[in-house]
């Protein structure tokens, strides 16, 4: 009996030889095997036993990233010789604590919220209070990365000049207004759309020339301008 190419292909399609035999997972304790079982129709494109020949590695990686926002990267490869699916991941770093009124979250520097965080105080970890939204879902990005980077840049400036702060608060998301309450009680108000190192330098110059205990606030919300008011 002669078997054509189509028959050979069909046999490979159904063969237990092509069924995934094992998984090798690096970088996490998450057991992805159960996810492959649940998502088989989406990542293998078939409803038959998991056939490694039909594994959509890019699709599988995308689905895992969506399901596990705590992962910064996911790479899926297939080893046809060993009939093994290899998954390598890296976790997001706990860089920032982002606090909405009802819950605080861990966030990395890309701006992705990925798990609950404790309500902490101190300057070791940057905490940003957000009064514009009650709560967030894991995987959300409350602020665009460029705007988040401008807050972190101001934190770098404060640290470099030994200026402590009590709080950092996003007051208005649409207008990108942020208020930093300095340790001495003065506020620094700035707009994430117009702030710049030039404004930060002007702020530092004024801060070095005045008695900070006498300052009510610094206003950096106007592009290329800085204003301040003394306490009455």
N, C-alpha and C positions, 0 to 999 in steps of 0.2 A: 504494500500500500504506500502510495506517495503522499507526503504531507507538504502542502505548499507553505510559502512564507507566512501567509495569513494565519495558517493553523499553528505554526511555531509561535507566532506572536501571541495568539490567543492562549496557547498553552502556558506561555510565560506569564501572561496576565493572571491566569487562575492558579498557577503553580504555588505550592507552599514554599518552594525554593526562594521565591521573591518576596515572601512576607518578612516584615521587619523582625529581626531576631533579638536585638538588644538596643539599649540607649546608653550613650555616654554623655554625662552632663558635667560641665565645668563652670565654676564660678558661683554656684548657688546650691542651697539645700532643697530647692523646689523640685518636686517629682513631676516632671513634664509628661511622663508616660500617660498619666490619666488624662491630660489635656489632649494628647494625640488620639487617645481612644474616643474622647468626646467630640473632637473636631475632625475626625477622620474624613467625613464627606467633603469638608471644605479644603483640607490640606492634601488629601490624596486624590480628590476628584472622583472618587468611586465609593460605593457602599459595600464593596467586598472586603475581605481581610486586608490589612494594611500592606499594600504592595509598594516596596521601596522604589520600584522603577517609576512610579507615578507620583512620588513625593514632590510637592511644590515647596521647595526650601524657602524661597522668598515669601511666599504666602504664609507658611508656617511661622516664620520669624515675625511677620507683621501681626499675626493674630496673638502671638505670645506677648509681644510688646504692648498690645492693646489691653490684654487681660492683666498684665503685671506692670503697672506704671512705675513700680520701684526699680525696674530694670532700665539702665541707660542704653544698653545695646544687647541685641540678641542675634546670634549667627547660627544658622542651621545648615549642616552638611550631611551628605549621605555617603556611606562607605559600602559600595555594592559588593565588594569581596566578602566583607564580614556581615553583610546585611544589617548594618548598624546605623542608627541615626545619631549624629554627634551635635550637641548643642552647647555653645559657649556663650556665656553672658557676663555682663559687668553691671554691678549695682550702682544706683545713683548715690551720690555723696550727700551727707547731711550737712549742708552749708548754711542754711538760713531757717529760722523759725518764723512762719507766716501765721499770724493770729487774726482770725475773723472773730466776731463777737461770741460765737457759740463753740469754737474749736480752734486749737492751734495745730499746725501741720509742719512736717519737714518738707523742705524745698531744696533743690540743688541750684547751682548758679545759672542753669538754663531757664529757671523759672517754673519748673514742673513740681506740683504738689504730689507727694506719693505715699505718705503715711501720717498717722497722728503723731503729735509731738507734745511734750509737757509744756506747761506755762512756766518759763524760766525767766530769771532776771540776771543782769550782769552784762559785761561787754565781750566775753569770750566768743559767744555765738551771736550773730546779728539777729535781732528779733524785729520784725516789721509788723505793726498793728494795722489792720485794714478795717475801717468802719463802713466801707461801701457795700459790703455783701455779708449776709449772715453766716453762710457756710459754703464749703467747696467740696467737690468730688475728687477723688484721687485721679490724677492724670490731667487735671485742669491747669491752666497757666493764667494766674490772676493778672499778670502784668507782662507786657512785651519784654523780651530779653534786653533790648537796648535801653529801655527805661529802668528796668531793674538794675542794670549795670551802672546807671548814673547814680542810683542810691548807694550802691556798694562803693563807687568811686568817692563819694562824699564821706563815707565811713572811713576809707583809707586816709583821706585828708585829715579827718579828726584824729585818728590814731597816730598819724605821723607827727602831729603837733601837740600830742598829749592833751587833747580836748575830749573830755568824757561827755556822755549823753545819757539821759534817763529813758528816752523813748523816741521811736521813729514811727510816724503814723501817715498812712495814705489817707488823705482827707477827702479827695474828690478824684475819682477814677477818670471821668471824662475830661477834666481839666488838668489831670496829672499833677495835682497839688499835694505836696508832702510837707509835713512839719516835723522838725527835729527839735526836741526839748533838750537843751544842753544841761549839764550837771549843775551849773550855777543858776539855772532858772530861765535863762534867755531862750527864746524860740528862734529857729532859723527856718524861714519859709521859702520854698523854692518850687519851681515848675519844671517837671522832667522834660518838657518840650524845649525849654530854652536855656537850661542850666549848662555851664561849661567850666572848664578849668580856669578860664579867665575870671569868672565870677567867684570861684572858690579862692583864687589868689587875692582878689579884692577883699573878700570876707576876712581872710587871715590877716591881711594888713591892718584892717580896721580893728579886728579883735586884739591885735598886739598893741594898739595905741590907746584903747579905752579901758575903763574899769568894767569888766564883764558883769560884775554884780549890779551895776547901774543900768544895764541894758534890758529893755523889755523884749524887743525882737529885732531880728535882721530880716529884711525882705529882699529876696533874690528872684522874685517872680517876673521881673521885667528884664527883657534881654539887654545885656550890656549895661545894666544899672543895678545899684545896690543902695538900699535905704536902711536906716536903723532908727529906733526910737528909744530914748532913755526913759527909765521909770520916773514917774512923778513923785 
